[in-house]
Amino acid sequence: MSQEQKYDINYYAKLMDEGAETMVNPENGLTYHREGDFWIPNIVLEPAEDPDDRPIGYWGNKRRMYLKEHRPGLYLDMLMEGTLWKHLRDVNQTAEERSERMVPEMAKAHGVTEELKRRDQMKWVGMMNNIKASVDEIIYAELIYV
């Protein structure tokens, strides 16, 4: 292909007229496929090498939705760099560990004991639900909405 054809728009029109389904752009070397009247580049993301098999879980999904809705630039950067899924797994693991540690500590601090559970189950359930909701709010504030 000569230098004049390289930048000639008629080259692309000629390909369309001939019914070509694929082409290589002489300017950038990318391959394209045809969809209707448009040439779409054949670009795919390489799958990230991630041997990590931890689940994303509840907290990871909450973080993902927050990033997607409120921090789309960061979400897309992490997705394109291949760091999003590891980040979500780490957030989930950290949140679960904090929850497992904080609930018993707060229960002890508020006097929620097995004795109370045996004596007044409804009060115990109410207090434990309140503690769990408080821990969830702390996790949202410190890990999810940052």
CYANA upper distance limits for C-alpha pairs under 8 A (distance plus 0.5 A):
  1 MET  CA      5 GLN  CA      6.78
  1 MET  CA      6 LYS  CA      7.24
  2 SER  CA      6 LYS  CA      6.87
  3 GLN  CA      7 TYR  CA      7.78
  4 GLU  CA      8 ASP  CA      6.87
  5 GLN  CA     11 TYR  CA      7.08
  6 LYS  CA     11 TYR  CA      8.40
  6 LYS  CA     26 PRO  CA      6.49
  6 LYS  CA     27 GLU  CA      7.13
  7 TYR  CA     27 GLU  CA      8.08
  8 ASP  CA     12 TYR  CA      8.33
  9 ILE  CA     13 ALA  CA      7.13
 10 ASN  CA     14 LYS  CA      6.35
 11 TYR  CA     15 LEU  CA      6.90
 12 TYR  CA     16 MET  CA      6.85
 13 ALA  CA     17 ASP  CA      6.70
 14 LYS  CA     18 GLU  CA      6.63
 15 LEU  CA     19 GLY  CA      6.81
 15 LEU  CA     20 ALA  CA      5.94
 16 MET  CA     20 ALA  CA      6.54
 16 MET  CA     37 ASP  CA      8.06
 20 ALA  CA     34 ARG  CA      8.12
 21 GLU  CA     33 HIS  CA      6.17
 21 GLU  CA     34 ARG  CA      5.59
 22 THR  CA     31 THR  CA      7.58
 22 THR  CA     32 TYR  CA      6.02
 22 THR  CA     33 HIS  CA      4.90
 22 THR  CA     34 ARG  CA      6.60
 23 MET  CA     31 THR  CA      6.16
 23 MET  CA     32 TYR  CA      5.85
 23 MET  CA     33 HIS  CA      7.13
 24 VAL  CA     29 GLY  CA      6.40
 24 VAL  CA     30 LEU  CA      6.13
 24 VAL  CA     31 THR  CA      4.85
 24 VAL  CA     32 TYR  CA      6.70
 25 ASN  CA     29 GLY  CA      5.65
 25 ASN  CA     30 LEU  CA      6.01
 25 ASN  CA     31 THR  CA      6.79
 25 ASN  CA     32 TYR  CA      7.91
 26 PRO  CA     30 LEU  CA      8.40
 30 LEU  CA     41 PRO  CA      7.29
 30 LEU  CA     42 ASN  CA      7.85
 31 THR  CA     41 PRO  CA      6.51
 31 THR  CA     42 ASN  CA      6.25
 32 TYR  CA     39 TRP  CA      6.26
 32 TYR  CA     40 ILE  CA      5.76
 32 TYR  CA     41 PRO  CA      4.76
 32 TYR  CA     42 ASN  CA      5.80
 33 HIS  CA     39 TRP  CA      6.12
 33 HIS  CA     40 ILE  CA      5.89
 33 HIS  CA     41 PRO  CA      6.97
 33 HIS  CA     42 ASN  CA      7.22
 34 ARG  CA     38 PHE  CA      6.30
 34 ARG  CA     39 TRP  CA      5.18
 34 ARG  CA     40 ILE  CA      6.64
 35 GLU  CA     39 TRP  CA      6.84
 35 GLU  CA     40 ILE  CA      7.44
 45 LEU  CA     80 MET  CA      8.26
 48 ALA  CA     82 GLY  CA      6.21
 50 ASP  CA     86 LYS  CA      8.47
 52 ASP  CA     86 LYS  CA      8.09
 54 ARG  CA     89 ARG  CA      6.90
 55 PRO  CA     89 ARG  CA      6.89
 56 ILE  CA     60 GLY  CA      5.39
 56 ILE  CA     61 ASN  CA      6.95
 56 ILE  CA     85 TRP  CA      7.93
 56 ILE  CA     88 LEU  CA      6.34
 56 ILE  CA     89 ARG  CA      5.27
 56 ILE  CA     92 ASN  CA      6.74
 57 GLY  CA     61 ASN  CA      6.67
 57 GLY  CA     89 ARG  CA      8.00
 57 GLY  CA     92 ASN  CA      6.59
 58 TYR  CA     62 LYS  CA      6.82
 58 TYR  CA     92 ASN  CA      7.46
 59 TRP  CA     63 ARG  CA      6.68
 59 TRP  CA     88 LEU  CA      8.40
 59 TRP  CA     91 VAL  CA      7.27
 59 TRP  CA     92 ASN  CA      5.25
 59 TRP  CA     95 ALA  CA      7.13
 59 TRP  CA     96 GLU  CA      8.35
 59 TRP  CA    144 ILE  CA      8.05
 60 GLY  CA     64 ARG  CA      6.60
 60 GLY  CA     88 LEU  CA      5.00
 60 GLY  CA     89 ARG  CA      6.49
 60 GLY  CA     90 ASP  CA      8.37
 60 GLY  CA     91 VAL  CA      6.32
 60 GLY  CA     92 ASN  CA      5.16
 61 ASN  CA     65 MET  CA      6.65
 61 ASN  CA     88 LEU  CA      7.80
 62 LYS  CA     66 TYR  CA      6.71
 62 LYS  CA    144 ILE  CA      7.35
 63 ARG  CA     67 LEU  CA      6.64
 63 ARG  CA     88 LEU  CA      7.29
 63 ARG  CA     91 VAL  CA      8.07
 63 ARG  CA    143 LEU  CA      8.42
 63 ARG  CA    144 ILE  CA      5.48
 63 ARG  CA    145 TYR  CA      7.85
 64 ARG  CA     68 LYS  CA      6.53
 64 ARG  CA     75 TYR  CA      8.29
 64 ARG  CA     88 LEU  CA      7.33
 65 MET  CA     69 GLU  CA      6.54
 66 TYR  CA     70 HIS  CA      6.15
 66 TYR  CA     71 ARG  CA      7.57
 66 TYR  CA    144 ILE  CA      7.67
 66 TYR  CA    145 TYR  CA      7.33
 67 LEU  CA     71 ARG  CA      5.08
 67 LEU  CA     72 PRO  CA      6.44
 67 LEU  CA     74 LEU  CA      7.47
 67 LEU  CA     75 TYR  CA      5.85
 68 LYS  CA     72 PRO  CA      5.44
 68 LYS  CA     75 TYR  CA      6.19
 71 ARG  CA     75 TYR  CA      6.66
 72 PRO  CA     76 LEU  CA      6.52
 73 GLY  CA     77 ASP  CA      6.62
 74 LEU  CA     78 MET  CA      6.59
 75 TYR  CA     79 LEU  CA      6.58
 75 TYR  CA     84 LEU  CA      7.81
 76 LEU  CA     80 MET  CA      6.46
 77 ASP  CA     81 GLU  CA      6.56
 78 MET  CA     82 GLY  CA      6.48
 78 MET  CA     83 THR  CA      5.58
 78 MET  CA     84 LEU  CA      5.28
 79 LEU  CA     83 THR  CA      6.79
 79 LEU  CA     84 LEU  CA      5.64
 79 LEU  CA     85 TRP  CA      8.37
 83 THR  CA     87 HIS  CA      6.67
 84 LEU  CA     88 LEU  CA      6.70
 85 TRP  CA     89 ARG  CA      6.69
 86 LYS  CA     90 ASP  CA      6.62
 87 HIS  CA     91 VAL  CA      6.65
 88 LEU  CA     92 ASN  CA      6.63
 89 ARG  CA     93 GLN  CA      6.63
 90 ASP  CA     94 THR  CA      6.56
 91 VAL  CA     95 ALA  CA      6.50
 91 VAL  CA    143 LEU  CA      7.36
 91 VAL  CA    144 ILE  CA      8.31
 92 ASN  CA     96 GLU  CA      6.63
 93 GLN  CA     97 GLU  CA      6.65
 94 THR  CA     98 ARG  CA      6.64
 95 ALA  CA     99 SER  CA      6.57
 95 ALA  CA    139 ILE  CA      6.82
 95 ALA  CA    143 LEU  CA      7.74
 96 GLU  CA    100 GLU  CA      6.60
 97 GLU  CA    101 ARG  CA      6.71
 98 ARG  CA    102 MET  CA      6.32
 98 ARG  CA    139 ILE  CA      8.30
 99 SER  CA    103 VAL  CA      6.41
 99 SER  CA    135 VAL  CA      6.90
 99 SER  CA    136 ASP  CA      8.03
 99 SER  CA    139 ILE  CA      8.33
100 GLU  CA    104 PRO  CA      7.72
101 ARG  CA    105 GLU  CA      7.13
102 MET  CA    106 MET  CA      6.46
102 MET  CA    135 VAL  CA      7.32
103 VAL  CA    107 ALA  CA      6.52
103 VAL  CA    131 ILE  CA      7.02
103 VAL  CA    132 LYS  CA      6.90
103 VAL  CA    135 VAL  CA      7.28
104 PRO  CA    108 LYS  CA      6.58
105 GLU  CA    109 ALA  CA      6.71
106 MET  CA    110 HIS  CA      6.61
106 MET  CA    131 ILE  CA      7.21
107 ALA  CA    111 GLY  CA      6.61
107 ALA  CA    112 VAL  CA      5.42
107 ALA  CA    113 THR  CA      7.82
107 ALA  CA    128 MET  CA      7.59
107 ALA  CA    131 ILE  CA      7.44
108 LYS  CA    112 VAL  CA      6.32
108 LYS  CA    113 THR  CA      7.45
112 VAL  CA    116 LEU  CA      6.79
112 VAL  CA    117 LYS  CA      8.18
112 VAL  CA    124 TRP  CA      7.06
112 VAL  CA    127 MET  CA      7.69
112 VAL  CA    128 MET  CA      8.05
113 THR  CA    117 LYS  CA      6.88
114 GLU  CA    118 ARG  CA      6.67
115 GLU  CA    119 ARG  CA      6.58
116 LEU  CA    120 ASP  CA      6.13
116 LEU  CA    121 GLN  CA      7.57
116 LEU  CA    123 LYS  CA      8.32
116 LEU  CA    124 TRP  CA      6.67
117 LYS  CA    121 GLN  CA      5.29
117 LYS  CA    123 LYS  CA      8.26
117 LYS  CA    124 TRP  CA      5.72
117 LYS  CA    125 VAL  CA      8.30
120 ASP  CA    124 TRP  CA      6.81
121 GLN  CA    125 VAL  CA      6.57
122 MET  CA    126 GLY  CA      6.62
123 LYS  CA    127 MET  CA      6.62
124 TRP  CA    128 MET  CA      6.57
125 VAL  CA    129 ASN  CA      6.54
126 GLY  CA    130 ASN  CA      6.69
127 MET  CA    131 ILE  CA      6.66
128 MET  CA    132 LYS  CA      6.54
129 ASN  CA    133 ALA  CA      6.60
130 ASN  CA    134 SER  CA      6.65
131 ILE  CA    135 VAL  CA      6.67
132 LYS  CA    136 ASP  CA      6.64
133 ALA  CA    137 GLU  CA      6.75
134 SER  CA    138 ILE  CA      6.85
135 VAL  CA    139 ILE  CA      6.75
136 ASP  CA    140 TYR  CA      6.64
137 GLU  CA    141 ALA  CA      6.66
138 ILE  CA    142 GLU  CA      6.55
139 ILE  CA    143 LEU  CA      5.98
139 ILE  CA    144 ILE  CA      7.23
140 TYR  CA    144 ILE  CA      5.20
140 TYR  CA    145 TYR  CA      6.33
141 ALA  CA    145 TYR  CA      6.09
141 ALA  CA    146 VAL  CA      7.68
142 GLU  CA    146 VAL  CA      7.25
